[in-house]
Amino acid sequence: IPLIFIINYLYIFNSRRLHYGAPSLQVAAIRHYSNGKAPETDSFIMNIFRGQMNTKEVFPFPQVLNEEQLQNIGMFVDPCNRFFEEVNDAGRNDREETVPPEIMAQLKDLGAFGLQVPTEYNGLGLNNTQYAKMVELVGGYDLGVGIMLGAHQSIGFKGILLYGTDEQKTKYLPSLASGEKMAAYCLTEPTSGSDASSIRTRAELSDDGKNYILNGGKIWISNGGIADVFTVFAQTPVKDPNTGETKDKVSAFIVERSYSGVTSGPPEKKMGIKASNTAEVHFDNVKVPVSNLLGKEGEGFKVAMHILNNGRFGMA
């Protein structure tokens, strides 16, 4: 609105107040503040002119952590700060394009590999807000370490947390949370990115019904060359119970590096964040036990998207 219109409006409004015997705006203001005390307000700008700083309306973020949760996260923040300031060398990690074994060992001691894993599975049991604080801290010091840890727990074994059976959680989470084993998320292929429905890796049930036979390859997999446990997505033939028609649908699997036929390529040469391992992962007639199906058969797309959506803030 042009300033001249506002001035004209105030002039006319003030004139009409005087015409009807009401005090002018100036007199009304004097009377309003005649007691010497300005009214309380949350307005940021008005408080600036009063020499006060009220950020309630500027930073309206809720306090989602209670006192106990704040104390708990404080117990982890200080040791982590000291570790990254005094022990970890981000420049060395980047030059050598790896996270040294001694740094990995101390990260394990800090509990950094199972931040959101429930305590009954050897994790720290942090909630999303507490986890985001730790991820922010690590990323501020060393993005290579941050991506390695994020790929491990934000997406690597996140599917086991979200969709795993009790047996799967009991079998895999303790060793993953302790850092004894590393995890990776295997979705991207040469012909597909985050579009899980277009992947070509296949898994078909064996004749005896005990295993899925997995064949295919994945590219640009964070932790691909160092992971022991993979969350793998593959096309599986699924029969529609209503029509009897068989169609390919994506399913998710827990695959161990120890399974025969699992191999990975050399680390990719990258322009930055070199300390995090990125590699191809290949599956050649890999026998995956049916008990390692993650979620229901044919619902892998939902699993993949849920993992990405849930873990995205930890990887950002």
JOJO-V259382 format. One record per pair of residues at least 12 apart in sequence whose C-alpha atoms are under 6 Angstrom apart, sorted by sequence separation. I is the first residue (numbers start at 1). J is the second residue. D is the distance in whole Angstrom. If there is no record, write none. Layout:
BEGIN
i: <I:I>
j: <J:J>
d: <D:D>
END
This chain:
BEGIN
i: <202:236:267:202:235:236:201:235:236:265:201:235:265:234:264:234:264:233:263:264:233:263:232:262:232:262:231:261:231:261:230:230:261:157:229:260:156:229:156:228:156:189:228:155:188:189:152:188:203:152:202:204:201:202:203:254:184:225:253:253:253:252:184:183:182:183:185:186:182:183:184:185:186:187:251:181:183:251:250:251:252:249:251:250:250:90:121:122:121:123:223:224:225:222:223:224:222:221:220:221:220:220:219:218:114:218:113:217:113:217:113:217:216:215:215:215:108:214:213:214:213:213:212:211:212:211:211:211:210:196:148:144:144:144:163:159:155:155:154:154:150:99:97:98:97:94:94:93>
j: <214:248:279:215:248:249:215:249:250:279:216:250:280:250:280:251:281:251:281:282:252:282:252:282:253:283:253:283:254:284:254:255:286:183:255:286:183:256:184:256:185:218:257:185:218:219:183:219:234:184:234:236:234:235:236:292:223:264:292:293:294:294:227:227:227:228:230:231:228:229:230:231:232:233:297:228:230:298:298:299:300:298:300:300:301:142:173:174:174:177:277:278:279:277:278:279:278:278:278:279:279:280:280:280:177:281:177:281:178:282:179:283:283:283:284:285:179:285:285:286:286:287:287:287:288:288:289:290:290:301:276:273:275:276:295:307:307:311:311:314:315:275:274:275:275:274:275:275>
d: <6:5:5:5:6:5:6:5:6:6:4:4:5:5:5:6:4:6:6:6:5:5:6:6:5:5:6:6:5:5:6:5:5:6:6:6:5:5:4:6:4:5:5:6:6:5:5:6:6:6:5:6:5:5:5:5:6:6:6:5:5:5:6:5:4:6:6:6:5:5:5:5:5:6:5:6:6:5:5:6:5:5:4:5:6:5:6:5:5:5:5:6:6:6:6:5:4:5:6:5:5:6:4:6:4:5:5:6:6:4:5:6:5:5:5:5:6:5:5:5:5:5:6:6:5:5:4:5:6:6:5:5:5:5:5:6:6:6:5:6:5:6:5:4:4:5:5:5>
END
